[in-house]
Amino acid sequence: MDIQTLFNWLLEQQLLLSIMLGGFIICERFSLRLLGPGFVYKLVCLIPVSLLVANLPSNIKPLQNSAISHYLITPNQPLINNLGLNWAVLYVVVSLVLFSIAFVVHIRFIKNLQLNYLINSEHTLTSHIKTYTSNHIASPMVVGILQSKLILPSNYKTQFDKATLALILEHEAVHIKRKDNLINALLLLTTILMWFNPLAWMAYASFRRLQELTCDQRVLANKTTHQHILYSKALVNCAAATPAGLMAYSHYGDKKNMLQRLTNIKHSSNHSRLAKGGLLLIATSMLSGLAIAKQPQTEITKEDHISPTIRIEPVYPAQAAKQGISGSVVLKYDIAANGRTKNISVIQSKPSDVFDKSAKEALAKWEYKISESGFNDVLVQLDFAINSEVANTDLIERIKVSH
């Protein structure tokens, strides 16, 4: 799959992704008291599941006697001058720039911490997690994507009493056990891949807020009222500005999310099972609808697929032209609702592998008129001939479509 095809596929998914991301953001903003942070946090799993269901391949079935388009390509065809901006290249450039910025931000952040290894500390989480101190943080945090490190403020002994510090360290232990830093890094990379969709960035921020709320929930489960108060006071005392959105790490005392976390601690009670069940029912219905919508289209008329609105001529392979080789390629593909081609595959070619690559690359750039749901299993035969006199190169029986 080339860059252009991947870019086209990503654009095709944006409507579905925007709906799912928007729903996740709304749940995080307005339904936490009703559903609870833990439940909403898990809803993020519906996004990749919906994407998978929407892109399930059509059922494998034998080729039917359906209409097939037929085009002739010769070595002397006029060149198509495509001077328009290559959006796929621009997308890749911007993505690489953002990846680079995120990498530099992480490296600089770790370097600026100026870590001091804490030997024989009684406040280590486990024997496998090394503990450090830093003068440049106001609250404990865990850094490292694959190998976690616990970082404590240099004045942690005077800043926290033992009971409070134990609760804070329990919070960081939850992050380590769930491998939150690794999850954050993967989600950040995914968000960067969708940098052009503002909902992706908003959903990433919502996910990070929910991550902290669910950590609080786990720590305070079965804790006393006094411990709840100690924990809340520690949040206020540790309040600090966190790094920008391109960071995969999070501080215990996240200043921006402080009020939300304190409110959630105050109202941590049983949540509505009815609301949770209703939301799961809606999500299941949506996924079922996506699966049904993926069923193959059986009726395709000439007007729907025979004539593309934009048809890029394949490049006649130089070696084949030099040797005087002619041939044909039959391709099967789908037409998305936006008119773009996708799921291109070679059904048969003669001679084998000579014209396949050129044919697929050209077909990936074809465009058809917009339709309600697109079409599946469309066939086209491209005849590569040294001159305009085409030999009998039909590779598949097809219905002749009269004009």
Salt bridges, closest charged atoms under 4 A:
GLU28 OE1 - ARG29 NE 3.36
GLU28 OE2 - ARG209 NE 2.99
GLU122 OE2 - HIS123 NE2 3.86
GLU170 OE2 - LYS223 NZ 3.23
ASP180 OD2 - HIS175 ND1 2.76
ASP180 OD2 - ARG178 NH2 2.90
GLU212 OE1 - HIS171 NE2 2.95
GLU212 OE2 - HIS175 NE2 3.18
GLU212 OE1 - ARG261 NH1 3.91
ASP216 OD1 - HIS171 ND1 3.32
ASP216 OD2 - ARG261 NE 2.86
GLU313 OE2 - ARG311 NH1 2.86
GLU367 OE2 - ARG340 NE 3.22
ASP377 OD2 - LYS61 NZ 2.38
ASP377 OD1 - LYS332 NZ 3.95
ASP383 OD2 - HIS70 NE2 2.13
ASP394 OD1 - ARG398 NH1 2.88
ASP394 OD2 - LYS400 NZ 3.99
